[in-house]
């Protein structure tokens, strides 16, 4: 388990509050977001969840199967998820 720097935690809290207040990511936020396809939700401790699936276009990871960091917010209908690390564009769920 890694500990996030307090500046990162503060930025994540601001982002979560912004989303809670009605912010919806648009083209600017999603333009370079990796695409996650064949994904599923995976429970974590303390009621958190993350996504597992096949990523393409990730800035740090090669294309292939990944697990994301914990999800801050997501809108499956709009096709996006915000994790601790970044925004993802959501393709089809696993089995679709």
FENBEL-V187100 format. One record per helix or strand of 3 or more residues. SS is the DSSP state (helix for helix, strand for strand). FROM is the first residue (numbers start at 1). LEN is the number of residues. If there is no record, write none. Layout:
BEGIN
[[SS & FROM & LEN] [SS & FROM & LEN]]
END
This chain:
BEGIN
[[helix & 6 & 15] [helix & 27 & 4] [strand & 34 & 10] [helix & 45 & 3] [strand & 49 & 8] [strand & 64 & 4] [strand & 71 & 5] [strand & 80 & 4] [strand & 87 & 4]]
END
